[in-house]
C-alpha cells in the first residue's frame, strides 16, 4: 500500500493528514481517493499536485508500488 500525506485543504477535505491506499497507478489512486473521501475531496484533488517519492506525477499512468510515498499538495499562495 502506498503511503499518502495530505496537506492543507486536501487534509481538511479528507478529514485526515495521511492514509495508506492500495493502488497500482496514479489514476487508480485518484479513483480510490474519490471513493473513500467523496465529492468535496474530488473537487480539491482536481486542484492538487501529486508527488511520488518527491517527484511530480501528473500522468495517471504513473505506476505505484507498495513502498511509494505520495504527497497530495493543493496550490499554495504566498510570497
DRENDO-1510 file (C-alpha; in Angstrom, 1 decimal, always signed):
<recs>
REC; n; res; u; v; w
REC; 1; UNK; +0.0; +0.0; +0.0 .
REC; 2; UNK; +1.3; +3.4; -0.9 .
REC; 3; UNK; +1.6; +5.9; +2.0 .
REC; 4; UNK; -0.1; +9.2; +1.5 .
REC; 5; UNK; +0.3; +12.5; +3.1 .
REC; 6; UNK; -2.4; +15.2; +2.7 .
REC; 7; UNK; -1.6; +18.8; +3.1 .
REC; 8; UNK; -3.6; +22.0; +3.8 .
REC; 9; UNK; -7.0; +21.9; +2.0 .
REC; 10; UNK; -6.5; +18.3; +1.0 .
REC; 11; UNK; -6.1; +17.2; +4.6 .
REC; 12; UNK; -9.2; +19.3; +5.5 .
REC; 13; UNK; -11.3; +17.7; +2.8 .
REC; 14; UNK; -10.1; +14.2; +3.7 .
REC; 15; UNK; -10.5; +14.7; +7.4 .
REC; 16; UNK; -7.0; +13.3; +8.0 .
REC; 17; UNK; -3.4; +14.1; +7.2 .
REC; 18; UNK; -2.5; +10.6; +6.0 .
REC; 19; UNK; -3.6; +7.3; +4.7 .
REC; 20; UNK; -2.4; +4.0; +3.2 .
REC; 21; UNK; -4.0; +3.1; -0.1 .
REC; 22; UNK; -3.7; +0.1; -2.4 .
REC; 23; UNK; -3.4; +1.4; -6.0 .
REC; 24; UNK; -1.4; +0.3; -9.0 .
REC; 25; UNK; -1.2; +3.7; -10.7 .
REC; 26; UNK; -1.9; +7.4; -10.1 .
REC; 27; UNK; -5.2; +7.0; -12.0 .
REC; 28; UNK; -6.2; +4.1; -9.7 .
REC; 29; UNK; -5.1; +6.2; -6.7 .
REC; 30; UNK; -7.3; +9.2; -7.7 .
REC; 31; UNK; -10.3; +6.9; -8.2 .
REC; 32; UNK; -9.8; +5.2; -4.8 .
REC; 33; UNK; -9.4; +8.6; -3.0 .
REC; 34; UNK; -12.6; +9.9; -4.5 .
REC; 35; UNK; -14.4; +6.7; -3.5 .
REC; 36; UNK; -13.0; +6.9; +0.1 .
REC; 37; UNK; -13.4; +10.7; +0.7 .
REC; 38; UNK; -16.2; +11.8; -1.6 .
REC; 39; UNK; -17.2; +14.7; -3.9 .
REC; 40; UNK; -15.7; +17.6; -1.9 .
REC; 41; UNK; -12.4; +15.8; -1.8 .
REC; 42; UNK; -12.6; +15.1; -5.6 .
REC; 43; UNK; -13.0; +18.8; -6.2 .
REC; 44; UNK; -9.9; +19.6; -4.1 .
REC; 45; UNK; -8.0; +16.7; -5.6 .
REC; 46; UNK; -8.6; +18.2; -9.1 .
REC; 47; UNK; -6.5; +21.2; -8.0 .
REC; 48; UNK; -3.7; +19.3; -6.3 .
REC; 49; UNK; -0.3; +18.2; -7.4 .
REC; 50; UNK; +0.8; +14.7; -6.6 .
REC; 51; UNK; +4.4; +13.9; -5.7 .
REC; 52; UNK; +5.6; +10.3; -5.8 .
REC; 53; UNK; +8.7; +9.9; -3.7 .
REC; 54; UNK; +9.3; +13.6; -4.2 .
REC; 55; UNK; +8.8; +13.7; -8.0 .
REC; 56; UNK; +5.7; +15.3; -9.6 .
REC; 57; UNK; +3.4; +12.7; -11.1 .
REC; 58; UNK; +1.0; +14.4; -13.5 .
REC; 59; UNK; +0.2; +11.4; -15.7 .
REC; 60; UNK; -2.4; +9.0; -14.4 .
REC; 61; UNK; -0.4; +6.1; -16.0 .
REC; 62; UNK; +2.5; +6.6; -13.5 .
REC; 63; UNK; +2.9; +3.2; -11.7 .
REC; 64; UNK; +2.8; +2.9; -7.9 .
REC; 65; UNK; +4.4; +0.3; -5.6 .
REC; 66; UNK; +3.6; -0.6; -2.1 .
REC; 67; UNK; +6.7; +1.3; -0.9 .
REC; 68; UNK; +5.9; +4.6; -2.6 .
REC; 69; UNK; +5.2; +7.7; -0.7 .
REC; 70; UNK; +2.6; +10.1; -2.3 .
REC; 71; UNK; +2.2; +13.7; -1.2 .
REC; 72; UNK; -1.1; +15.4; -2.1 .
REC; 73; UNK; -0.4; +19.1; -2.3 .
REC; 74; UNK; -3.1; +21.7; -3.1 .
REC; 75; UNK; -2.0; +25.0; -4.6 .
REC; 76; UNK; -0.3; +27.3; -2.1 .
REC; 77; UNK; -0.5; +31.1; -2.0 .
REC; 78; UNK; +2.1; +33.4; -0.6 .
REC; 79; UNK; +5.2; +35.3; -1.5 .
</recs>
